[in-house]
């Protein structure tokens, strides 16, 4: 059985305590809080950071998504959102904010635990993975990229884009698809954002490694 460190964030203290008791009985190390700012303080600590955040909300609104965005600014920790909102559009929007899983409440605790275990398992596998593609090596946990065994300096967004290309190697990707997946479907910018970032990545890869191909009238394809 997988275990790990969990942070439970809910405005309802009773639900925090109920989930904490359940997961501690299952062997997890659990911290809980009812204030969003307190959660930010916990996550900003240098040691013993949680492996996963269980974000329990009734109906996620602007404040909740702002909290997710702030977390994503300094952490790639897995996020499981529990919500009473079962609308498809709401769930898709939550995923666009880079949560890892979404469950509709009420959900039995054993099922929530099964989702937690699955997320942590994927996270552990990802942390242990350094993928090699051509002359590139990508360290997902360290968010580092190497080209011909030398560190390649990239921005956070350049890393996200190159990671997306590598995970979809050989596929023709439209600019719309890239925008939705890397920037989020609520991003108000246009195709220029994609083209500009691709241009910067190509310059860093140099002409010796022309992995990012233009598919005219459509978008791009990453191929070796």
N, C-alpha and C positions, 0 to 999 in steps of 0.2 A: 504493500500500500504506500502510495506517495504521500509525503507530508511536506510542510513548508511553513513559511511565515505569512500570515494573512492580516490585512487591515480591513476592518469592516466599518463602513461609513454610512450612517443612517440617522435621520432626524429623530427616529423613534428609539428611545433608550431600551425599551422592552425587547424590540427586535434585535438590537445589538447584543443584548445579554443572552437571548435565546440562541442566536447563531454562535456566539462565543462559546457557550457551554457545550453545544453540539460538536463544534469543530475541535475544541480542546479535548473532548472525550475521544475524538478520532486521531489525536496525536499532533494536531497543528499548534503552532505558536501563534496566538491571536492577540491583536491590539484592536480596540474599537474606539470610535469617537462619534460625536453627534454634530460637530461643527466643522464646516469646510476648511476654515483657516487652520484649525488644529490638525487636520489631515495633511495640509500642506507643510506644516512644521515637522510632522513625523516623517514625511517623505524627503525632507531636505536634510535629514541627519545623514552623517557619513557612514555609519555602521548599522548593521542589522536591519537593512531596509526590507520591507515586505516583498514577497514574491508576487503577490496578487492582491488587488483591491476588489472587494465586494462592495459595489456602490448601490445601495438600496434606496430607491426613490419611488414615490407614488406615480407622479407624472413629471418626467424630466422637462425642465424649462430652461430659460436662458442662463440662470445662475448655475444650474447643474452642468450645462455644457461648457460654460466658462471655467468651471472647476476642472473638467476633463482636459480642456485645452491647456490650462496652467500646469497640470500634472505632466502632460506630454511635452512641455517645454524643457523639463529637466529629468524626465524618467520615461523609459520604455516598458515599465512594469505592466504586467497583464491586468486588464480591467474587465470584471464581470458586472454588468449592469442588471439589476433586478427592478422591474417596473410593472405597474398595472396597465400601462399603455400597450395594447396589443395591435395597434394599427401598423400596417406594413410600412407606410411612409415614415413613421416615427422610428421604427426599428432600423430601416435603411439609413436614416439620418444619423442615428446613434453610431452605426458602424462607420459612417463617413468621418466621424470624429475620432476614429482609431481606437474604439473599444475592441475587446477581443471576443466577447460573447454577450448575448442579450437573452434574458429569460423573463417570461411573463409571469407575474405573481397572480394568485398564490402558487407557489411551487414547493413540493415537499423537500425537506432538508436533505434526505438521501440523494435526490436528483440533483440538487444544487451541489452537493459534494462530488457527485460524478462529473459534473461540468468543471468544477474546480480542479479535480485530479487530471482531467483531460487537458486543461489549459496549462497546468504546471508541467505535465509531461512534455507537451509541445515546446514549452519555454526552455526546459532543460535540454532537450534535443537541439534546439536552436542555439543555445549558449555554447554547446559543445561543438558546433559546426563551424568549420572554416571551409568555404566552398571555393574550389579552383575552377576557373573558366578561362581557357586560353592562357594568356600571360597574366591574367588577373586572379587575385585571391581576395576574398571578402570575409572579414571577421564580423559576424553579425552581432555578437555580444559586445565586442569592443568598438563596433562601428568604425572599423579601419579597413582601408583598401590598399592592396599592394599591387604594383605593376612591375612585372619582371623582377620580383622579390624586393622591390624598393617601395617604401611608403609613398602613397599618392595622396597629396593633401587635397581634401574636398570639403565643401560646406555641408551642413546637415541636409539641405534639400538636394544637393548633388548626390549625396550618399543614398537618399531615399529613391531618387530617380534611377541611379545605377543598380540598386538592389532590385527595383521593380523590373528593369530590363533583364537582369540576370535570371530572375525567377520566371520570366516569360520568354526565355531565349528561343529564337526561331519563330516567334509569333509576330504577325503583323499587328501593330498596335496603333489605333487611331489617336489623334490628338485629344479627342473627347475622352476616350478611355484613360489616357495618361493623366489628363487633368483631374478626372473624377477619383482615380486611384491614388495619386501622389499628392494632389493639392486638396482634394475633397470636393464633392459635387456642389457645395455651396460657395465655392471660390468664385469671386466676381471677375477675376482676370480672364484673359483670352489665350488664344493659341501662341501669342508672342512669348508668354511665360515659358511654354514648353520649348519653343524653338531657341530661345535665348539660353536656357539651361543646357540643352543638347549641344549647342555651339561651344559652351564653356567646357563641357565634358569631353567633347571631341578634341579640343585644344590640349587638354591635360593627358588624354590617351595618346596623342601625337599621331601623325600620319602612318607610323609603323604599325599601329593597332587600330585599324578602321572598323571597329566592331559595330558601331551604330550606323545602320544603313537608312537612307531616306527612301520611303515608299511614296513616290510622288502622287499627290492628290489624296493621300490617306493619312500617313503619319510616319512611323519608324519601325524598324525591326533590328533587334540585337542578335547578331550572328557571328560566329567565329569563322 
